[in-house]
Amino acid sequence: MNTFARLLTGAAIGVAVSVTSFAAVAETPANMLVIAHRIDDVTTIDPAESFEFAGSDISRNVYGRLVSLDPNDLAAGYKPDLATSWEVSEDGKTITFTMREGVTFHSGNPVTAEDAAFSLQRAVILNKTPAFILTQFGFTAENATETIRAEGNTLMITTDKRYATSFVLNCLTATIGAIVDKETVMANEVDGDMGNAWLQTNSAGSGPYKLDSWKPNESVTMSSNPDYYGGAPAMERVIVRHVLESASQRLLLERGDIDIARNLNPEDIAGASQADGVKIEDELKGRLMYIALNQKHPELSKPEVRQAFKYLIDYEGMRDSFLKGQYTIHQNFLPATYLGASEENPFSYNIERAKELLAAAGVEDLEIEIGVREAQERIEIGQSFQNAAAQAGITVNITVGTAKQILARYRARELDVYLGAWGPDYPDPQTNAGTFAYNPDNSDEANATGLLAWRNSWDTGGLTEKVDAAVVENDRDTRIQMYQDIQAEFRETSPFVIMFQQIEQSALRDNVTDWSTGQAVTSAAYWQVTK
């Protein structure tokens, strides 16, 4: 048995055990929401550190922010949350927020401007993976207490230069913008870690739900916050169970053991849609599926090889078969619906063209490793790519692992090739431009793991400066054109093969209403669900 087969067999055994554990589950109570979802990518609950898809779902429901997004109307942009209003200074560099009064954390402590200042300062000082979302405004560990400060019931943030106000506020809707309870967090500080170790498995928020438990690769349990300023959620308890296999999720849904299945493949979606008491809902997401080539590899760093890989993807074949209804072809780093998004998809499946490019680069008998998370559609994409590459003379060895295992190697710049997904953190084009095409310091010492360009050891060839220019442009039409120009150059030169944009299909019991997975920004809103 080869390594790939052993890994798949191990995953299947894990699924069998998981299904057995659900065998006696009764139909869900009217005040409880039970969801089957792949949550093996969750590595921490701390909003200053969390940077994975399933983790953002937890944060969005547990923490409030200065400003937030309406999960049903992302086009409306940011709206007041823990801040009720804000003013911008004449020079455009200082934003002063007025805090909402009467809001309390789950601990019972009042939410104050000091808590807000502490939360943003803490995120900058800890400098974990998502910190770049804030540090791009000139905030550093050395100046955080001066540039982010509280005065009475107001919070003031001062950026290093004038940015579009919408860009700054959009960034504050990200997971890292969560406001934590300073008193509770610092009571659990160990060795100057600002409560990081404790917050990795606990919460200190003010949102509609409080975290009861997180069991890695098993479950997340939350209970409602009866004192939530927006009103107590109808679902008094939310349980998210890690169920890896599509068929297992479908079985649980059709038996009534869960309310929502979030990872059904097209075949199981079709089957579930015929089951009594089940409905299917679609949402176009911002999540992109891509392949990334490590530019430390002597062959993968050649321009012709980067280009060749873009012709080794059976875009239409995958879209019309095992990805049917759940992904659409998209070859640009800005998702459809975003400001500056491009509809250009110039690459097609063309083995002969790939061979020509590889020959021009002088590449023969190339053997590479690709890291893939143990999720069904990703494994199938990897296998499709493996078969196409073989026709062009490239041997692709697939390594399958948990999201945590594969991501750790990708972030450490260890994989030759990575197959994964990326979702935007806030509804502004900078969210993806600032990670796919931005890398101001390509050294290993920079450790800029939040930047995909850095993870791939790619210095961007001048796109970093163009991204810097686009983010401060105030004319909307000019900014749109700048991002489209950046994407056109990116398509031709980058070590990224962007393939698809996700259409999330959720299968629900038909008594579940007001379910939203967050549209183009990936985070589900449990608090608005009713049954």
C-alpha positions as CSV (number, residue, x, y, z in Angstrom):
1,M,0.0,0.0,0.0
2,N,1.5,3.4,-1.0
3,T,1.6,6.4,1.3
4,F,-1.4,8.1,-0.4
5,A,-3.5,5.0,0.0
6,R,-2.6,4.6,3.6
7,L,-3.5,8.2,4.3
8,L,-6.9,7.8,2.7
9,T,-7.5,4.6,4.5
10,G,-6.7,6.3,7.8
11,A,-9.1,9.1,7.0
12,A,-11.8,6.6,6.2
13,I,-11.3,4.8,9.5
14,G,-11.6,8.1,11.3
15,V,-14.9,8.8,9.5
16,A,-16.3,5.4,10.4
17,V,-15.6,6.1,14.1
18,S,-17.1,9.5,13.8
19,V,-20.3,8.2,12.2
20,T,-20.6,5.4,14.9
21,S,-20.5,8.1,17.6
22,F,-23.6,9.8,16.1
23,A,-25.6,6.6,15.8
24,A,-27.8,7.3,18.8
25,V,-28.3,11.1,18.4
26,A,-31.9,12.2,18.7
27,E,-33.6,14.8,16.5
28,T,-32.3,18.2,17.4
29,P,-34.3,20.3,20.0
30,A,-36.1,23.4,18.7
31,N,-33.7,25.7,20.6
32,M,-30.5,24.0,19.4
33,L,-28.6,24.3,16.1
34,V,-26.4,21.3,15.2
35,I,-24.1,21.6,12.2
36,A,-21.8,19.1,10.5
37,H,-18.7,20.9,9.1
38,R,-15.1,20.3,8.5
39,I,-13.4,22.2,11.4
40,D,-10.0,20.6,11.4
41,D,-8.4,23.8,10.3
42,V,-9.1,25.5,13.6
43,T,-5.8,26.0,15.4
44,T,-6.7,28.6,17.9
45,I,-9.7,30.6,19.2
46,D,-7.7,33.7,20.0
47,P,-8.9,36.4,17.5
48,A,-5.5,38.0,17.4
49,E,-4.1,34.7,16.1
50,S,-7.0,32.9,14.3
51,F,-6.7,32.9,10.6
52,E,-8.6,29.9,9.3
53,F,-12.1,29.5,7.8
54,A,-13.8,27.6,10.6
55,G,-12.1,29.8,13.2
56,S,-13.7,32.9,11.7
57,D,-17.1,31.4,12.2
58,I,-16.4,31.0,15.9
59,S,-15.0,34.5,16.2
60,R,-17.9,36.2,14.3
61,N,-20.4,34.8,16.7
62,V,-18.4,35.2,20.0
63,Y,-16.9,38.6,19.6
64,G,-18.1,42.1,18.8
65,R,-16.1,44.6,16.8
66,L,-16.0,48.4,16.5
67,V,-17.7,47.9,13.1
68,S,-19.2,44.8,11.5
69,L,-20.8,43.5,8.4
70,D,-24.5,42.6,7.7
71,P,-24.2,38.9,6.7
72,N,-27.2,39.4,4.4
73,D,-26.0,42.5,2.7
74,L,-22.2,42.8,2.2
75,A,-22.7,45.4,-0.5
76,A,-23.8,47.8,2.3
77,G,-20.3,47.5,3.8
78,Y,-19.4,48.1,7.4
79,K,-22.0,49.3,10.0
80,P,-21.8,50.3,13.7
81,D,-21.3,47.5,16.2
82,L,-19.5,48.2,19.5
83,A,-18.9,51.7,18.2
84,T,-22.0,53.7,17.3
85,S,-20.3,56.4,15.3
86,W,-16.9,57.8,14.1
87,E,-15.3,61.0,12.9
88,V,-12.3,61.5,10.7
89,S,-9.7,64.2,11.2
90,E,-9.0,66.8,8.5
91,D,-5.7,65.2,7.6
92,G,-7.6,61.8,7.2
93,K,-5.2,60.0,9.5
94,T,-7.1,59.8,12.8
95,I,-10.5,58.1,13.3
96,T,-12.3,58.7,16.6
97,F,-14.9,56.1,17.6
98,T,-17.6,56.7,20.1
99,M,-18.3,53.4,22.0
100,R,-21.8,52.0,22.5
101,E,-22.9,52.3,26.1
102,G,-24.4,49.7,28.2
103,V,-22.8,46.7,26.5
104,T,-21.2,44.0,28.7
105,F,-18.9,41.1,28.1
106,H,-19.9,37.5,28.8
107,S,-18.1,38.0,32.2
108,G,-20.4,40.8,33.1
109,N,-17.7,43.4,32.8
110,P,-18.6,46.5,30.8
111,V,-17.3,47.0,27.3
112,T,-15.2,50.2,27.3
113,A,-13.0,52.2,25.0
114,E,-10.0,50.9,27.0
115,D,-11.0,47.3,26.1
116,A,-11.1,48.3,22.5
117,A,-7.7,50.0,22.6
118,F,-6.2,47.0,24.5
119,S,-7.6,44.5,21.9
120,L,-6.1,46.3,18.9
121,Q,-2.8,47.0,20.7
122,R,-2.6,43.4,21.8
123,A,-3.1,42.1,18.2
124,V,-0.3,44.4,17.0
125,I,2.1,43.5,19.8
126,L,1.5,39.7,19.6
127,N,2.2,40.0,15.9
128,K,0.6,36.6,15.0
129,T,-0.3,35.6,11.4
130,P,-3.2,38.0,10.8
131,A,-1.4,41.0,12.3
132,F,-0.6,42.5,8.9
133,I,-4.2,43.5,8.6
134,L,-3.5,46.1,11.2
135,T,0.2,46.7,10.9
136,Q,-0.2,47.8,7.2
137,F,-1.5,51.1,8.7
138,G,1.9,51.7,10.4
139,F,1.0,50.3,13.8
140,T,3.9,48.6,15.5
141,A,4.7,47.0,18.9
142,E,6.7,50.1,19.7
143,N,4.0,52.7,18.8
144,A,0.8,50.8,19.4
145,T,-0.1,52.5,22.7
146,E,0.4,55.9,21.1
147,T,-1.4,55.3,17.8
148,I,-4.2,53.3,19.4
149,R,-5.5,55.0,22.5
150,A,-8.7,55.5,24.6
151,E,-10.0,58.7,26.0
152,G,-13.1,58.4,28.1
153,N,-15.8,56.8,25.9
154,T,-13.8,57.3,22.7
155,L,-11.2,55.3,20.9
156,M,-8.7,57.0,18.6
157,I,-6.6,55.3,16.0
158,T,-3.9,57.2,14.0
159,T,-2.5,55.7,10.8
160,D,0.9,56.5,9.3
161,K,-0.7,58.2,6.3
162,R,-4.1,59.0,4.8
163,Y,-6.0,55.9,3.6
164,A,-9.5,55.7,2.2
165,T,-11.6,55.6,5.4
166,S,-13.7,52.7,3.9
167,F,-10.5,50.6,3.6
168,V,-9.6,51.2,7.3
169,L,-13.1,50.4,8.5
170,N,-13.4,47.3,6.3
171,C,-10.2,46.0,7.9
172,L,-11.7,46.4,11.3
173,T,-14.5,44.0,10.4
174,A,-11.9,41.2,10.2
175,T,-11.4,38.5,12.8
176,I,-8.4,40.4,14.2
177,G,-10.7,43.4,14.9
178,A,-12.5,41.5,17.7
179,I,-12.8,43.3,21.0
180,V,-11.7,41.2,24.0
181,D,-12.4,41.7,27.8
182,K,-9.1,43.2,29.0
183,E,-9.7,42.3,32.7
184,T,-10.5,38.7,32.0
185,V,-7.7,38.2,29.5
186,M,-5.0,39.8,31.6
187,A,-6.1,37.8,34.6
188,N,-5.1,34.7,32.6
189,E,-1.8,36.1,31.3
190,V,1.2,33.8,31.6
191,D,4.8,34.9,31.2
192,G,3.8,38.2,29.4
193,D,1.8,36.4,26.7
194,M,-1.2,38.8,27.1
195,G,-3.5,35.9,27.7
196,N,-2.6,34.2,24.3
197,A,-2.3,30.7,25.7
198,W,-5.6,31.0,27.6
199,L,-7.5,32.6,24.7
200,Q,-6.4,29.8,22.3
201,T,-9.0,27.6,24.0
202,N,-11.3,30.1,25.8
203,S,-13.2,33.2,24.9
204,A,-13.7,36.7,26.4
205,G,-16.2,38.3,24.1
206,S,-19.4,40.3,24.1
207,G,-21.1,38.7,21.0
208,P,-24.3,36.8,20.7
209,Y,-22.7,33.5,21.8
210,K,-20.1,32.5,24.3
211,L,-17.7,29.6,23.7
212,D,-18.4,26.6,26.0
213,S,-15.8,24.2,24.5
214,W,-13.6,23.5,21.5
215,K,-12.3,20.0,21.1
216,P,-9.9,19.9,18.2
217,N,-11.0,17.8,15.2
218,E,-14.2,17.0,17.1
219,S,-16.6,19.8,18.0
220,V,-17.2,23.4,19.0
221,T,-20.0,24.1,21.5
222,M,-21.5,27.6,22.1
223,S,-24.3,28.9,24.3
224,S,-26.4,32.0,23.7
225,N,-25.7,35.3,25.4
226,P,-29.0,36.4,26.9
227,D,-27.6,39.9,27.5
228,Y,-26.4,40.5,23.9
229,Y,-27.2,44.1,23.0
230,G,-28.8,43.0,19.7
231,G,-31.1,40.6,21.5
232,A,-30.7,37.0,22.6
233,P,-30.4,34.5,19.7
234,A,-33.3,32.1,19.1
235,M,-30.8,29.2,19.1
236,E,-29.8,28.8,22.8
237,R,-27.1,26.4,21.9
238,V,-25.0,25.8,18.8
239,I,-22.9,22.6,18.3
240,V,-20.6,22.3,15.3
241,R,-19.4,18.7,14.8
242,H,-16.4,17.8,12.8
243,V,-17.6,15.3,10.1
244,L,-15.1,14.9,7.4
245,E,-16.9,12.8,4.8
246,S,-19.8,14.1,2.6
247,A,-21.7,10.8,2.8
248,S,-21.6,10.9,6.6
249,Q,-22.9,14.4,6.7
250,R,-25.7,13.6,4.4
251,L,-26.7,10.5,6.5
252,L,-26.8,12.6,9.6
253,L,-28.9,15.3,8.0
254,E,-31.5,12.9,6.5
255,R,-31.9,11.1,9.8
256,G,-32.5,14.5,11.5
257,D,-29.5,14.2,13.7
258,I,-28.1,17.5,12.5
259,D,-29.8,20.7,11.1
260,I,-27.2,21.7,8.6
261,A,-24.6,19.9,6.5
262,R,-22.0,22.3,5.0
263,N,-19.7,20.0,3.0
264,L,-21.8,17.8,0.8
265,N,-20.3,17.0,-2.6
266,P,-22.4,17.5,-5.7
267,E,-23.6,13.8,-5.7
268,D,-24.8,14.1,-2.1
269,I,-26.3,17.5,-2.7
270,A,-28.4,15.9,-5.5
271,G,-29.4,13.0,-3.3
272,A,-30.2,15.1,-0.3
273,S,-32.3,17.5,-2.4
274,Q,-34.7,14.5,-2.9
275,A,-35.0,13.6,0.7
276,D,-38.0,14.5,2.8
277,G,-37.5,17.6,5.0
278,V,-34.3,18.8,3.4
279,K,-33.6,21.9,1.3
280,I,-30.5,23.3,-0.5
281,E,-29.3,26.9,-0.3
282,D,-26.6,28.4,-2.5
283,E,-24.3,31.4,-1.8
284,L,-21.5,32.7,-4.0
285,K,-18.5,32.9,-1.7
286,G,-15.3,34.8,-1.8
287,R,-13.2,31.6,-1.3
288,L,-10.8,30.8,-4.1
289,M,-9.2,27.5,-4.8
290,Y,-5.6,27.8,-6.0
291,I,-2.3,26.0,-6.5
292,A,0.9,27.7,-5.4
293,L,4.5,27.1,-6.5
294,N,7.4,27.5,-4.0
295,Q,9.8,29.9,-5.6
296,K,12.7,28.5,-3.6
297,H,12.5,25.5,-5.9
298,P,15.0,26.0,-8.8
299,E,12.7,24.7,-11.5
300,L,9.4,26.0,-10.2
301,S,10.8,29.5,-10.1
302,K,11.3,29.7,-13.9
303,P,8.8,31.9,-15.6
304,E,8.0,29.4,-18.3
305,V,7.3,26.7,-15.7
306,R,5.0,29.0,-13.7
307,Q,3.1,29.6,-16.9
308,A,3.1,25.9,-17.9
309,F,1.3,24.9,-14.7
310,K,-1.6,27.2,-15.6
311,Y,-2.2,24.9,-18.7
312,L,-2.2,21.7,-16.6
313,I,-5.6,22.3,-15.0
314,D,-8.7,20.8,-16.4
315,Y,-10.8,23.7,-15.4
316,E,-14.0,22.8,-17.3
317,G,-13.7,19.1,-16.6
318,M,-13.5,19.5,-12.9
319,R,-16.2,22.2,-12.8
320,D,-18.6,20.0,-14.7
321,S,-17.9,16.8,-12.8
322,F,-17.0,16.4,-9.1
323,L,-17.2,20.2,-8.5
324,K,-20.5,20.6,-10.3
325,G,-22.6,23.4,-8.8
326,Q,-20.1,24.2,-6.1
327,Y,-17.3,26.1,-8.0
328,T,-17.1,28.4,-11.0
329,I,-14.0,29.0,-13.0
330,H,-12.2,32.0,-11.8
331,Q,-8.5,32.9,-12.5
332,N,-8.0,36.2,-10.6
333,F,-7.2,36.9,-7.0
334,L,-10.2,39.3,-6.5
335,P,-13.4,37.3,-6.2
336,A,-16.4,38.2,-8.3
337,T,-18.5,40.9,-6.7
338,Y,-15.4,42.7,-5.3
339,L,-14.4,46.2,-6.4
340,G,-11.9,45.8,-9.2
341,A,-12.8,42.1,-9.9
342,S,-11.8,40.8,-13.3
343,E,-13.8,38.4,-15.5
344,E,-10.7,37.5,-17.6
345,N,-10.0,33.7,-17.6
346,P,-7.3,33.3,-20.2
347,F,-6.0,29.8,-19.4
348,S,-7.5,26.5,-20.5
349,Y,-6.5,22.9,-20.3
350,N,-3.7,22.5,-22.9
351,I,-1.1,19.8,-22.4
352,E,0.8,20.6,-25.6
353,R,1.2,24.2,-24.6
354,A,2.4,23.2,-21.2
355,K,5.0,20.9,-22.8
356,E,6.2,23.7,-25.0
357,L,6.7,26.0,-22.0
358,L,8.5,23.3,-20.0
359,A,10.8,22.6,-23.0
360,A,11.6,26.3,-23.3
361,A,12.6,26.3,-19.7
362,G,14.8,23.2,-20.2
363,V,12.9,21.2,-17.6
364,E,12.8,17.4,-17.9
365,D,11.8,14.6,-15.5
366,L,10.6,17.0,-12.8
367,E,9.4,15.4,-9.6
368,I,7.6,17.5,-7.0
369,E,5.5,17.1,-3.8
370,I,2.1,18.7,-3.5
371,G,0.5,19.2,-0.1
372,V,-3.3,18.7,0.1
373,R,-5.7,18.9,3.0
374,E,-7.7,15.7,3.6
375,A,-10.9,17.1,2.1
376,Q,-12.6,15.2,-0.6
377,E,-12.8,17.8,-3.4
378,R,-9.2,19.0,-2.7
379,I,-7.9,15.4,-3.0
380,E,-9.8,15.0,-6.3
381,I,-8.4,18.3,-7.6
382,G,-5.0,17.1,-6.6
383,Q,-5.5,13.8,-8.4
384,S,-6.7,15.6,-11.6
385,F,-3.6,17.8,-11.5
386,Q,-1.4,14.8,-10.9
387,N,-2.8,13.0,-14.0
388,A,-2.4,16.1,-16.2
389,A,1.1,16.8,-15.0
390,A,2.1,13.2,-15.8
391,Q,1.1,13.7,-19.4
392,A,3.6,16.6,-19.5
393,G,6.4,14.6,-17.9
394,I,6.0,15.8,-14.4
395,T,5.8,13.4,-11.4
396,V,3.5,14.8,-8.7
397,N,3.6,13.1,-5.3
398,I,0.5,13.9,-3.2
399,T,0.9,14.3,0.5
400,V,-2.5,14.4,2.3
401,G,-2.8,15.6,5.9
402,T,-5.0,17.6,8.2
403,A,-5.4,21.3,7.5
404,K,-3.1,22.1,10.5
405,Q,-0.4,19.8,9.2
406,I,-0.4,21.0,5.6
407,L,-0.8,24.7,6.5
408,A,2.1,24.5,8.9
409,R,4.4,23.2,6.2
410,Y,3.1,25.8,3.7
411,R,3.6,28.6,6.1
412,A,7.2,27.4,6.8
413,R,7.9,27.5,3.0
414,E,8.6,23.7,3.0
415,L,6.2,22.4,0.3
416,D,7.1,22.4,-3.4
417,V,3.5,22.9,-4.3
418,Y,0.4,23.7,-2.1
419,L,-3.2,23.1,-3.1
420,G,-5.5,25.2,-0.9
421,A,-8.2,27.8,-0.6
422,W,-8.2,31.4,0.4
423,G,-11.0,33.6,1.6
424,P,-11.1,37.4,2.0
425,D,-10.9,38.9,5.5
426,Y,-12.8,42.1,4.8
427,P,-14.9,43.5,1.8
428,D,-12.2,45.6,0.2
429,P,-9.9,44.6,-2.8
430,Q,-6.9,45.1,-0.6
431,T,-7.8,42.0,1.4
432,N,-6.5,39.8,-1.5
433,A,-4.2,42.2,-3.3
434,G,-2.4,42.7,-0.1
435,T,-1.5,39.0,0.3
436,F,-1.4,37.5,-3.2
437,A,0.6,40.3,-4.8
438,Y,2.3,42.0,-1.9
439,N,5.6,41.0,-0.2
440,P,7.8,43.9,0.9
441,D,10.3,41.6,2.6
442,N,10.9,38.2,1.1
443,S,13.5,37.1,3.6
444,D,13.0,34.1,5.8
445,E,13.5,36.3,8.8
446,A,10.4,38.4,7.9
447,N,8.2,35.4,8.7
448,A,5.3,37.2,7.1
449,T,3.1,34.1,7.1
450,G,-0.1,36.1,6.5
451,L,1.1,37.0,3.0
452,L,0.7,34.3,0.4
453,A,3.4,35.8,-1.7
454,W,5.8,35.4,1.2
455,R,4.8,31.8,1.8
456,N,5.7,31.1,-1.8
457,S,9.0,33.1,-1.6
458,W,7.9,35.4,-4.4
459,D,9.1,39.0,-4.4
460,T,6.2,40.0,-6.8
461,G,8.4,41.7,-9.4
462,G,7.2,45.2,-8.7
463,L,3.5,44.4,-7.9
464,T,4.1,45.3,-4.2
465,E,4.6,48.9,-5.1
466,K,1.5,48.9,-7.3
467,V,-0.6,47.5,-4.5
468,D,0.7,50.2,-2.2
469,A,-0.4,52.8,-4.7
470,A,-3.9,51.3,-5.2
471,V,-4.7,51.2,-1.6
472,V,-4.4,54.9,-1.1
473,E,-6.2,55.9,-4.3
474,N,-9.4,57.8,-3.5
475,D,-11.0,57.9,-7.0
476,R,-13.1,54.8,-7.3
477,D,-12.9,54.3,-11.0
478,T,-9.1,54.8,-11.0
479,R,-8.8,52.3,-8.2
480,I,-10.8,49.8,-10.1
481,Q,-8.5,50.1,-13.1
482,M,-5.4,49.8,-10.9
483,Y,-6.6,46.5,-9.4
484,Q,-7.5,45.2,-12.8
485,D,-4.1,46.1,-14.2
486,I,-2.4,44.4,-11.2
487,Q,-4.4,41.2,-11.8
488,A,-3.5,41.2,-15.5
489,E,0.2,41.2,-14.6
490,F,-0.3,38.8,-11.8
491,R,-2.0,36.2,-14.1
492,E,1.0,36.2,-16.4
493,T,3.9,36.3,-13.9
494,S,2.8,34.9,-10.6
495,P,3.5,31.4,-9.1
496,F,-0.2,31.1,-8.3
497,V,-2.6,29.1,-10.4
498,I,-6.0,30.4,-9.3
499,M,-8.7,28.0,-10.5
500,F,-12.1,28.4,-9.0
501,Q,-14.4,30.5,-6.9
502,Q,-16.7,28.7,-4.5
503,I,-20.4,28.5,-4.5
504,E,-21.3,27.2,-1.1
505,Q,-24.2,24.8,-1.1
506,S,-25.7,24.2,2.4
507,A,-28.1,21.3,2.9
508,L,-30.6,22.2,5.7
509,R,-33.6,20.7,7.4
510,D,-36.5,22.5,6.0
511,N,-37.5,24.1,9.4
512,V,-34.2,26.1,9.5
513,T,-34.6,29.7,8.4
514,D,-32.3,32.8,8.0
515,W,-29.2,30.7,7.5
516,S,-26.2,32.7,6.1
517,T,-22.6,31.6,5.5
518,G,-21.5,35.2,5.0
519,Q,-21.7,35.6,1.3
520,A,-18.3,36.6,-0.1
521,V,-16.8,37.1,3.4
522,T,-16.6,33.6,4.9
523,S,-18.2,33.6,8.3
524,A,-21.6,32.1,9.3
525,A,-24.1,34.1,11.4
526,Y,-25.6,31.6,13.9
527,W,-27.3,34.4,15.8
528,Q,-30.0,35.1,13.2
529,V,-31.0,31.4,12.7
530,T,-34.5,30.3,13.7
531,K,-36.3,27.0,13.5
